[in-house]
Amino acid sequence: MTPERIATPDAEDVYAADGDSDATAYTAAGPGDFDAIAKAQAERGDETLVINMGPQHPSTHGVLRLMVECDGETVLSARPGIGFLHSGIEKNMEYRSWNQGSAFVTRMDYVAPIFNEAAYCLAVERLLGIEDEIPQRAKDIRVLFMELCRIASHLIAVGTGGMEIGALTMMTIGFRERERILDFFEAVTGLRMNHAYLRPGGVSNDLPENAIAELRDLIKWLDKHFPEYAAFCNENPIFKGRMCDIGYQDLSACMALGVTGPILRCTGYGWDLRKQQPYCGYQDYDFDVITWDTCDAYGRFRVRLAEMWESLKIVKQACDKLEASVGQPVMVENAKIGSPSELALGPDGQGNSHEHVKKIMGQSMEDLIHHFKVVTEGYRVPVGQAYVPIESPKGEIGCHVVSDGGARPFRVHMRDPGFNHLQSVPIQCEGGMLADIVVCLGSIDPVMGGVDR
């Protein structure tokens, strides 16, 4: 606002580009002009208000901006603005080895990092032509970690979604269970998040000796506490009043926008890549695809709640498989491709153990050279391209990799479900109430690290 400009009801909007807006803009020269603005607006009878929600960090979704036009409390239009969390991960990967890619993609959807790693590794393995050479124990570990990560992601979705509508206890107990899962991840990988644990060819290291015992304890804990979520919310009249018939999006709208995951399955369509296009041996596990029939925020909540039980069912089966396969390899047996997977700490708590170094040094000179080259330079991937989709907690996440035959990717692109799903914001919100926007957003469950990349 500048002193030379006066408050006029039909003043030109000096901050709008040509064609940006045909709405009335008011410019005030001083505090006293707001009385004139209020009077002029009252005479117009136009109650349309444009609200800039963000860029902010609602719960754990990430930095998102919503441009909302309202008539009173009714939403006339809602447009998401993205790009505030863009990190250049895909471009950076063009300057790193194929094996280093896991450490980059895991930071995209940081709430479900294992799925980023899984999609990337499966795509690289397809280019390498080693999909059938991955050890069974490595596949079972991948399934175990993906399902635990699916539970952790859903706990964030239902926990923060509950918190956003006043059900604070949903958040506190959700993070309680998630912490137990992250503790297990840390015990195996050394990290709570952004693990870079899944590598092309297998996983970076085997489970420690006490992992199965810790996993059994975790399963007992989840079995005991999962019923609390249904008891708190399933038939809670306040919870249902805020969720039922909110964020409606039917099957045709989902298909038009490429929407997958719980949003699609709550329309009654049981599309799940673990069943339709099995990978990592999912065809050998017994579980059900959860659907609902309400097409609203409440249906998505119920789908996620039931999917946590199905994931726990898979975790139990994977635990049994891993207990029976102790000692088997977890990395492809190809010295030119497989990264070291038997690393261990030395007596000083740093570096590799003497046993591991002795084993590497005691093998043939060719094996030692391959080991050195894989660690320092990486391996070359045949010319070609591959796209592999998998079922993440939020929907279909896919990785498209392109190789020019070198030791670095020519191009890596992730198809994150949240990017597609944010297109649903106008469908779900327009015509509804302003207070329901956060319910719709929580039911979509986007993570901006995956959306922006």
Secondary structure, DSSP 8 states (H G I E B T S, - for coil): --TT----TTB--TTS-TTS--S-B---SSTTHHHHHHHHHHHHT--EEEEEEEEE--TTS-SEEEEEEEETTEEEEEEEE--TT---HHHHGGGS-TTTHHHHHTTSSTTSHHHHHHHHHHHHHHHHT-GGGS-HHHHHHHHHHHHHHHHHHHHHHHHHHHHHTT-HHHHHHHHHHHHHHHHHHHHHHS-SS----EETTEESS---TTHHHHHHHHHHHHHHHTHHHHHHHTT-HHHHHHHTTSS---HHHHHHHT--THHHHTTT----HHHHS--TTGGGS-------SS-SHHHHHHHHHHHHHHHHHHHHHHHHHHHHTTTS-SB-S-TTT---------TTSSS--HHHHHHHHHS-HHHHHHHHHHHHT-----SEEEEEEEEETTEEEEEEEEE-SSSS-SEEEEE-HHHHHTTHHHHHHTTSBGGGHHHHHHHH---HHHHH-
